[in-house]
């Protein structure tokens, strides 16, 4: 009788230990699952996800400034000025984004800025995104724009390396040197590039809104 009692006693102890172990492993697994998120088919840590969204807040502030929005309009006519009004000459995007027929962007926008207040800024690559990939910034929420940028089919077919390189493009950098009378983006160029890199390298996560 006593032997049977101890056998049952130790059996219960072993079962209890096994149950506690299983519960602990399950809880740990759930904890690790909660600490990681999936975005764009990649699993990243929750910490990186948060850091990515925080970095995009800076990126978005720049992308929504007139220096970026003016060349990424919802329509086919570029915008002008700090108030983002329609271009007074009414040039049209055209298939390649460089203008239509004889009204080409390069007619007024030379390789460098023209001297003087509110004169045409310049860059060898001046123009809008092409007609088949308009990449609209105007009126976009932070989430919508982030998702668009990270989508290969809507971002000009850019992979991660090309996206990182894009921030170093001379036309992007020109946004901080558009000539007299134009307000630059709200943060310095180097700070923008750092935020852009952090956003993409930590997952390119889109904010909730």
C-alpha positions in Angstrom: 0.0 0.0 0.0 2.8 2.4 1.0 4.7 1.5 -2.2 1.6 2.3 -4.3 1.2 5.6 -2.5 4.8 6.7 -3.2 4.5 5.6 -6.8 1.3 7.7 -7.3 3.0 10.6 -5.4 6.1 10.7 -7.6 4.0 10.2 -10.7 2.0 13.3 -9.9 5.2 15.3 -9.3 6.6 14.2 -12.7 3.4 15.1 -14.4 3.3 18.5 -12.7 6.9 19.2 -13.8 6.1 18.3 -17.4 3.0 20.5 -17.4 4.9 23.4 -16.0 7.7 22.9 -18.5 5.2 22.8 -21.4 3.5 25.9 -20.2 6.8 27.7 -19.8 8.0 26.8 -23.3 4.6 27.8 -24.8 4.7 31.1 -23.1 8.2 31.8 -24.2 7.3 30.9 -27.7 4.4 33.3 -27.7 6.6 36.0 -26.1 9.1 35.6 -28.9 6.3 35.6 -31.5 5.0 38.9 -30.1 8.5 40.3 -30.2 8.7 39.7 -34.0 6.5 41.0 -36.8 6.2 40.2 -40.5 6.3 43.0 -43.1 6.8 42.7 -46.8 7.3 38.9 -46.4 10.2 39.5 -44.0 10.2 38.8 -40.3 11.8 41.5 -38.2 12.1 42.3 -34.5 9.5 44.4 -32.9 12.2 46.9 -31.9 13.3 47.3 -35.5 9.7 47.6 -36.6 9.2 50.5 -34.1 12.5 52.2 -35.1 11.6 51.9 -38.8 8.2 53.6 -38.3 9.9 56.4 -36.2 12.5 56.9 -39.0 9.7 57.2 -41.6 8.1 60.1 -39.7 11.2 62.2 -40.7 11.2 60.8 -44.2 7.5 61.6 -44.7 8.0 65.2 -43.5 10.5 65.7 -46.2 8.5 63.9 -48.9 5.5 66.0 -48.2 7.4 69.3 -48.4 6.9 71.4 -51.6 10.4 70.5 -52.8 9.3 66.9 -53.2 5.5 67.2 -53.7 5.9 69.7 -56.6 7.6 67.1 -58.7 5.3 64.2 -57.6 1.9 65.7 -58.3 -1.4 63.9 -58.5 -1.9 65.3 -62.0 0.3 65.6 -65.1 1.2 69.2 -64.5 4.1 69.9 -62.0 3.5 72.2 -59.1 5.5 75.4 -58.2 6.4 77.5 -55.2 6.1 76.9 -51.4 2.3 76.9 -51.8 2.5 74.1 -54.5 0.4 75.9 -57.1 0.1 74.6 -60.6 3.1 75.4 -62.8 2.3 78.7 -64.5 3.6 77.5 -67.9 1.3 74.4 -67.7 3.9 71.9 -69.0 2.6 68.3 -69.3 4.3 65.2 -67.9 4.7 63.3 -71.2 5.6 59.6 -71.5 9.1 59.9 -70.0 8.2 62.7 -67.5 10.4 65.2 -69.4 7.6 67.2 -71.1 5.4 66.9 -74.1 6.1 67.9 -77.7 8.2 71.1 -77.9 7.5 72.0 -74.2 10.3 70.1 -72.6 11.4 70.6 -69.0 15.0 71.2 -70.2 13.8 74.3 -72.2 13.8 76.2 -68.9 15.5 73.9 -66.4 19.1 73.8 -67.3 21.8 71.5 -65.7 22.4 74.0 -62.9 20.3 76.7 -61.1 19.9 80.0 -62.9 21.0 83.0 -60.9 18.4 85.2 -59.3 15.3 85.1 -57.2 12.7 82.5 -58.2 14.5 81.6 -61.4 14.3 78.0 -62.7 16.2 75.5 -60.6 18.3 73.1 -62.6 19.6 69.5 -62.8 20.6 67.3 -65.7 17.8 64.8 -64.7 15.1 67.4 -64.2 11.6 66.1 -64.8 8.6 64.3 -63.3 8.3 60.5 -62.9 7.3 58.8 -66.1 3.6 58.4 -67.1 3.6 54.6 -66.4 5.0 55.1 -62.9 3.8 58.5 -61.6 4.8 57.9 -58.0 2.3 60.4 -56.6 3.2 62.1 -53.3 0.5 64.8 -53.3 -2.3 64.0 -50.9 -0.9 60.7 -49.8 -1.1 59.5 -46.2 2.1 58.3 -44.5 0.9 54.7 -44.7 -0.1 54.9 -48.3 3.1 56.5 -49.4 5.3 54.1 -47.4 3.6 51.1 -48.9 3.9 52.6 -52.4 7.7 53.3 -52.0 8.3 49.7 -50.7 6.3 48.1 -53.5 8.5 47.1 -56.4 5.6 47.4 -58.8 4.8 51.0 -57.9 8.2 52.5 -56.9 9.9 52.4 -60.4 11.0 48.8 -60.0 13.5 49.6 -57.3 14.9 46.8 -55.0 16.3 47.6 -51.6 19.7 48.6 -53.0 18.2 50.9 -55.6 16.0 52.5 -52.9 18.9 53.2 -50.7 20.8 54.7 -53.7 17.9 56.8 -54.7 18.3 59.1 -51.7 21.7 59.9 -53.0 20.5 60.8 -56.5 21.6 64.3 -57.5 18.0 65.3 -58.3 16.8 64.3 -54.8 19.8 66.1 -53.2 18.9 69.2 -55.3 15.8 69.6 -53.2 18.0 71.2 -50.6 19.5 73.6 -53.2 16.7 74.9 -55.4 17.9 78.5 -55.7 16.9 81.7 -54.2 13.3 82.2 -52.8 12.5 78.5 -52.1 12.2 77.0 -48.7 14.3 73.8 -48.3 12.8 70.6 -46.8 12.2 70.7 -43.0 15.3 68.6 -42.0 18.9 68.7 -43.3 19.8 66.4 -46.2 22.2 64.2 -44.2 19.6 63.7 -41.5 17.1 62.8 -44.2 19.4 60.2 -45.7 20.1 58.7 -42.3 16.4 58.4 -41.6 15.7 57.0 -45.1 18.4 54.3 -44.5 17.2 53.4 -41.1 13.6 53.1 -42.3 14.5 50.8 -45.1 17.3 48.8 -43.4 15.0 48.1 -40.4 12.2 46.7 -42.5 10.6 49.6 -44.5 7.6 49.4 -42.2 4.6 51.5 -43.0 2.9 53.4 -40.1 -0.6 52.6 -39.1 -2.1 55.7 -40.8 
